[in-house]
């Protein structure tokens, strides 16, 4: 494997920025410093006037997902290849077992699908039901397979929704294992009721989608999950926080000293719910995802959450369905497959709307696009850091480069781009994955099957024991 020397750029990590060359060899960063010499046969990248940053980590994608009777357009190759074109070098996808499906069988199935990945990948595993076998298999996933996070859908009644009993049992087991519970926070019972209510009002189109999932539906579930985690004294990670009310729930809990972490999607940072009122059904339906895009004002609050440190990571929930698939809900918005794309556009959108506006510094950008995810899911500094010994997953970022985002130029197999027509300033000129150039000034060199499965170790052997000792000192009853 030949070496790659990135010369003359400004290295940006989450803690600082400094002028340095970066030498990559055998898939790792071999040296970081000024005036580095190129070994014989090395490829030299001129990064003058550009930033050299850790490759993006998208902690929330759904490649090749079977959902609502169909399967997403992007598989693990096309989806990760699109990510590489946008500077994202790792994803954390989701294993979602059917109710009563053995979770190890589901995990093995997803691992098989993911063998075609072009970039490194890892998995969260969803807990969609509960039994003693599930409890045992969670241990196998953590200890043998390097899974240190478990997903819980509080929405999608009559499908993959967790009841409170499952939440409590799974959170408690995650605590014992040193794993992080994560939640999709929407009250599934309320969504189910409101979908019927909105439909009975004669609202059948995509405009009914946000009406059936108002902000308080998300906030109730976030508050409930946070409360359960607080009682059990386990950390919790809330995915795709979309509204003021949910972000406030996280901020309140953190102000009390609770370990609650929040993720926000690039789409929720720049779009609003007017997209659902577009007169063209296909356009409106293309934006149907859950939680939905929110009224104006919510996105600015999410930006403040990232600035203040109450929200920690940015993702996409990349889950691409084409117009023909979305048309399944032509006469009933509740049957529109939920999902949007964005794995390729995330970094550019967040840089343009975050760094170029002064909301984020370049180091804060690195924190919310890679380093924080690596830290929260225990793969830092292997990922999320430009440092000696780290994986050579890098993006050379041209802050002056511009691009107009469009379905016509995207690498995703989806047939719609939710950022269509948006011109961004700040784009990747080069992406390095495993020490090799995989994107060079518009030339995508993704290789099917090149990606590696990344194990994420549990959070220390005493994680559960420490928490259990803390629990032992909690009162079991309150005298009145």
ZIGIRA-V837392 format. One record per residue. N is the residue number from 1. RES is the residue in one letter. D_LAST is the distance of its C-alpha to the last C-alpha in Angstrom with 1 decimal. Layout:
# ZIGIRA-V837392
n;res;d_last
N;RES;D_LAST
N;RES;D_LAST
This chain:
# ZIGIRA-V837392
n;res;d_last
1;X;70.7
2;X;72.2
3;X;70.4
4;X;69.3
5;X;69.5
6;X;67.7
7;X;69.6
8;X;69.2
9;X;65.8
10;X;62.6
11;X;59.9
12;X;56.4
13;X;53.3
14;X;49.7
15;X;50.0
16;X;53.5
17;X;56.9
18;X;60.2
19;X;63.8
20;X;64.6
21;X;66.5
22;X;64.7
23;X;66.5
24;X;65.3
25;X;66.7
26;X;65.8
27;X;62.8
28;X;61.2
29;X;61.5
30;X;64.0
31;X;64.2
32;X;63.0
33;X;65.1
34;X;68.0
35;X;71.6
36;X;70.9
37;X;73.9
38;X;74.2
39;X;75.1
40;X;78.1
41;X;77.6
42;X;74.4
43;X;73.6
44;X;73.1
45;X;71.0
46;X;71.7
47;X;68.3
48;X;69.8
49;X;67.8
50;X;65.0
51;X;61.6
52;X;60.9
53;X;57.3
54;X;55.3
55;X;55.8
56;X;53.1
57;X;50.4
58;X;49.1
59;X;45.7
60;X;45.7
61;X;48.7
62;X;49.6
63;X;53.2
64;X;54.8
65;X;51.5
66;X;51.8
67;X;49.7
68;X;49.8
69;X;53.0
70;X;55.0
71;X;55.3
72;X;55.2
73;X;58.6
74;X;58.1
75;X;58.1
76;X;57.2
77;X;60.7
78;X;61.2
79;X;57.6
80;X;57.7
81;X;61.3
82;X;60.2
83;X;57.5
84;X;60.1
85;X;62.2
86;X;59.4
87;X;58.5
88;X;55.6
89;X;56.3
90;X;53.2
91;X;50.8
92;X;47.6
93;X;47.9
94;X;45.7
95;X;46.0
96;X;44.5
97;X;44.6
98;X;44.8
99;X;42.0
100;X;42.6
101;X;45.2
102;X;45.1
103;X;43.9
104;X;46.5
105;X;49.3
106;X;48.3
107;X;48.2
108;X;51.7
109;X;52.9
110;X;51.8
111;X;53.3
112;X;56.6
113;X;56.6
114;X;55.9
115;X;58.9
116;X;61.0
117;X;58.9
118;X;61.0
119;X;58.2
120;X;55.5
121;X;52.5
122;X;49.1
123;X;46.5
124;X;42.9
125;X;42.1
126;X;40.1
127;X;37.6
128;X;38.3
129;X;36.9
130;X;35.0
131;X;36.1
132;X;36.3
133;X;39.8
134;X;38.5
135;X;36.2
136;X;39.2
137;X;41.5
138;X;39.2
139;X;39.8
140;X;43.5
141;X;43.6
142;X;41.8
143;X;43.6
144;X;47.1
145;X;47.5
146;X;46.0
147;X;43.5
148;X;40.5
149;X;38.9
150;X;37.7
151;X;37.8
152;X;35.4
153;X;36.6
154;X;33.9
155;X;36.9
156;X;39.9
157;X;38.4
158;X;40.5
159;X;41.9
160;X;40.2
161;X;36.7
162;X;33.7
163;X;30.7
164;X;27.2
165;X;27.4
166;X;30.6
167;X;29.2
168;X;26.3
169;X;28.7
170;X;31.4
171;X;29.4
172;X;28.0
173;X;31.6
174;X;33.0
175;X;30.6
176;X;32.0
177;X;35.5
178;X;35.4
179;X;36.2
180;X;35.2
181;X;33.6
182;X;35.2
183;X;34.5
184;X;36.5
185;X;33.9
186;X;34.7
187;X;32.7
188;X;35.2
189;X;34.0
190;X;34.4
191;X;37.8
192;X;39.0
193;X;38.1
194;X;39.6
195;X;42.8
196;X;43.4
197;X;42.6
198;X;45.0
199;X;47.6
200;X;47.5
201;X;48.2
202;X;51.4
203;X;50.6
204;X;51.9
205;X;53.1
206;X;51.5
207;X;50.2
208;X;47.6
209;X;46.1
210;X;44.2
211;X;43.2
212;X;41.5
213;X;39.6
214;X;38.4
215;X;36.6
216;X;33.1
217;X;33.7
218;X;34.1
219;X;31.3
220;X;28.7
221;X;29.8
222;X;29.9
223;X;26.3
224;X;25.2
225;X;27.2
226;X;26.1
227;X;22.4
228;X;23.2
229;X;25.2
230;X;22.5
231;X;20.0
232;X;22.9
233;X;24.3
234;X;27.7
235;X;30.3
236;X;31.4
237;X;34.6
238;X;34.9
239;X;38.4
240;X;40.6
241;X;38.2
242;X;40.1
243;X;38.4
244;X;36.7
245;X;33.3
246;X;33.2
247;X;34.5
248;X;31.9
249;X;29.1
250;X;30.7
251;X;31.2
252;X;27.6
253;X;26.5
254;X;29.2
255;X;28.3
256;X;24.9
257;X;26.9
258;X;26.6
259;X;29.9
260;X;31.0
261;X;34.7
262;X;36.6
263;X;40.1
264;X;42.3
265;X;45.5
266;X;48.8
267;X;49.2
268;X;46.0
269;X;47.2
270;X;50.4
271;X;50.4
272;X;48.7
273;X;48.3
274;X;51.7
275;X;53.1
276;X;51.8
277;X;53.9
278;X;57.2
279;X;59.8
280;X;60.9
281;X;58.7
282;X;59.4
283;X;58.4
284;X;55.2
285;X;54.3
286;X;55.1
287;X;52.1
288;X;49.6
289;X;46.9
290;X;43.1
291;X;41.4
292;X;44.2
293;X;45.8
294;X;44.0
295;X;45.1
296;X;46.8
297;X;44.5
298;X;42.2
299;X;44.7
300;X;44.8
301;X;41.0
302;X;41.5
303;X;44.2
304;X;41.9
305;X;39.4
306;X;42.1
307;X;43.2
308;X;39.8
309;X;39.0
310;X;36.1
311;X;38.4
312;X;40.3
313;X;42.9
314;X;45.5
315;X;46.6
316;X;48.6
317;X;47.2
318;X;50.9
319;X;51.4
320;X;54.8
321;X;55.9
322;X;59.3
323;X;60.2
324;X;61.3
325;X;57.9
326;X;56.0
327;X;58.3
328;X;56.3
329;X;54.0
330;X;56.9
331;X;55.7
332;X;52.0
333;X;50.2
334;X;47.5
335;X;50.3
336;X;51.5
337;X;50.9
338;X;48.4
339;X;49.8
340;X;51.9
341;X;53.9
342;X;53.9
343;X;54.1
344;X;57.5
345;X;56.7
346;X;53.2
347;X;54.5
348;X;57.1
349;X;54.9
350;X;52.2
351;X;54.8
352;X;56.6
353;X;53.5
354;X;51.6
355;X;54.1
356;X;56.9
357;X;54.7
358;X;53.2
359;X;49.6
360;X;49.9
361;X;52.0
362;X;53.9
363;X;51.6
364;X;48.5
365;X;50.5
366;X;50.9
367;X;47.2
368;X;46.1
369;X;49.0
370;X;49.1
371;X;47.5
372;X;43.8
373;X;44.2
374;X;45.9
375;X;43.2
376;X;40.2
377;X;41.9
378;X;43.3
379;X;47.0
380;X;47.6
381;X;50.1
382;X;52.1
383;X;51.6
384;X;50.9
385;X;52.9
386;X;56.5
387;X;56.8
388;X;59.0
389;X;58.0
390;X;56.0
391;X;57.2
392;X;60.1
393;X;58.3
394;X;59.4
395;X;60.2
396;X;62.9
397;X;61.9
398;X;64.5
399;X;62.8
400;X;65.9
401;X;66.4
402;X;65.8
403;X;65.4
404;X;64.8
405;X;62.3
406;X;63.6
407;X;63.6
408;X;67.3
409;X;66.8
410;X;63.5
411;X;63.6
412;X;60.7
413;X;62.0
414;X;59.9
415;X;62.0
416;X;59.9
417;X;58.7
418;X;55.8
419;X;57.1
420;X;60.6
421;X;62.9
422;X;60.6
423;X;62.8
424;X;61.0
425;X;62.2
426;X;61.2
427;X;62.0
428;X;62.6
429;X;66.2
430;X;65.6
431;X;62.9
432;X;63.0
433;X;61.2
434;X;61.5
435;X;64.1
436;X;66.4
437;X;67.2
438;X;65.9
439;X;66.3
440;X;69.2
441;X;69.8
442;X;69.3
443;X;70.6
444;X;67.8
445;X;68.6
446;X;65.6
447;X;66.3
448;X;64.8
449;X;62.9
450;X;62.9
451;X;59.2
452;X;57.1
453;X;53.8
454;X;51.5
455;X;48.9
456;X;45.7
457;X;44.1
458;X;40.4
459;X;38.5
460;X;39.3
461;X;38.8
462;X;35.6
463;X;33.9
464;X;31.7
465;X;31.2
466;X;29.9
467;X;27.5
468;X;26.3
469;X;25.8
470;X;23.7
471;X;21.6
472;X;21.2
473;X;19.3
474;X;16.8
475;X;13.2
476;X;13.1
477;X;9.4
478;X;6.4
479;X;3.8
480;X;0.0
